[in-house]
Amino acid sequence: MALKPVYKDTRGDKKSLLRDIRPGDRLYVIHDIADRYVLGKGPHGYDDPHAYSEYEVTRDKAPIFGHPMVRCTTTGGLQSITQLHTRERRLYTQPPAGIRHITD
């Protein structure tokens, strides 16, 4: 089944995400960095208040429930897709337009 553009933090979307996702698929998370850095000031100052990060679905499964695992392309860290979905609240299946990558 085709991926939806956005998976929100609801029970229905969680079930849809687990059903639709395949190894190799990429998910994107938008971070609000305005509250972490003073915009335009200091060594980490940025003009834009948002950045996104990217996660790749792996062939690994979580130990207890068997949900797919995702790997952060920036840090290489692994976590289950349900952990990511619960923590971030919204997962996107396309790179956000007009928002910079977290490492840029």
N, C-alpha and C positions, 0 to 999 in steps of 0.2 A: 504494500500500500504506500502511496506517496506521503511524504512528510508534510505536515502543516507548516505554515510560515512561522508561527509562534506557538509554544506550549506554555500555558499559564499554570500557576500552582493550584490546580483543581484536581479532584479525584479522576474525573473523566479524561482530562488531558494527560494525567500520569499514566492511565491505562493505555491511551492512544499512543503515547510516546514509547512505552515498553513494547507495544505491538508493532509499531512502524519502524523503529530504529534498527539499523543493520551495521555490522562491523565496517569501518571505513567512512561512515557518515561523519559529518562535522557539525558541531553545535557552537553557537556563539552566545556570549553573555555580555551585556552592556553594564559597565561599572560607572557609578556616579563618583567621580574623583573630586568634585568641587568641595566636598566637606573634608577631604584629606589634605589638600594643598591650597595655599592661597593662590588664586588665579593670577597669572602674570607676574608673580613675585618670587624671588629666590631661585635656587638651582632647579627646583622641580615645578616651577610655575608654568602653567599652560593656559592658553587662551580659551580652550574648550573645556567644559565641565564633565565630559563623558569620554570614555575609552572602552574598547571591547577586547575580550580575550576569546581564544578559540580552543575547543576541545574535540578530540577525535575518539570515536567509539572503537574500542579494541575487541579482540576475540575473547578476552578474559571475562570471567564471571565472578560476581561477588560470592564470598564463601558460604554464607548462610542461605540467602534467598535466591541466589543465582541470577541476579539482575546484571545486565551488561556493565562493564567498567569503561570509564572514559579517561583519557590521558590529556592533560593540559599541554598544549604545544609550546608554551612558554617555559614552564618549570619542569615538565616531565612527570609531574605527580599523578598518581592513579587514585580514583575514587569511583564509587558506584554512581550510576546515572541518577538513581533516586536521591542520593545525597546532594548531588549538584542541583537537581531540580528543586528540592526542598529549600536549599540554602539561597539560591539565586532568584527563585520565584518565576522567572521567565527565561526560556531558552529559545533562541532563534535558529533557524536552519539556513539562513542566508547572511553573509557578512553585512552589517549595517552600513548603509550609504551615508557618507559625510561624517563618519566618526572614525577617529584614528585607532590603530591597534595599540594595545597597552605598552608594547615595547618601542613604539616610534617616538 
